[in-house]
Amino acid sequence: MIKKFPLHPKNPERICWGCDKYCPRESLACGNGSERTQHPVELFDEDWHEWGLDADPKQNKAIED
């Protein structure tokens, strides 16, 4: 069963978001590296989950050309 990924966690800095174990930042049980993986809200702000939903396909085509 897949865990639901929280859009706006209360304290994202306390958890490693690198896998579905959501380990405390001191544990890192999955061996995902030496540092914890940050939640997207820490990197991209509160509206991170809305990016790309209203993208203009014509604009994307122009970028590819």
N, C-alpha and C positions, 0 to 999 in steps of 0.2 A: 504494500500500500504506500502510495506517495504522499509525503507530508505537504500540506498547503504552505506555500511560500508567503510570508507576511509582507504586505506592502509598506507598512509603517510600524516597524517594531518599536517598542518603548525604549529600550536601551541596546541599539544594534552593536555598540562597541564592546559589549560583553560576550559576544558569540562569534565563532568562526562560521562563515556562511559558505565554505568551500564544498560541502557535500550535504547530504540529508541527515547527518548525525547532529548538526548544530551544537558542536562541543563548546564548552566554556573556553575562553581565549587562552587559558593556561594548559589545557589538556591536549588539544589537537590530535585526537585519537586516530584519525584517518591517515596521518602522515602527509598531509597536504602541503608540506613545506615548513619553513622555520617561522613564518608569520601567519597570522589569521587572515582569511579572505574577508574583505569588507563587504557590507551590505550595499546594494546600489544606492540607497538613500544617503549613505555617507559620502559617496563619490559624486552623485549627480543631482542631489537635492530632492525635495519632497515630490516633485512631479516626474520622477524618473520613469514611472510605469506608463506615462502617456506619450512618451517619445515615439514617433513613427506611426502612430495610429491614424493621423490625418495627413500622411505624406501624399504629395501630389505625384501620381505616376508619370505625368508629362515631364515634370522636373527631374525625376529619376532617370528617365530616358535621355534627357539632354546631358546629364552628367556622364552616362555610359558612353555617349558618342564622342 
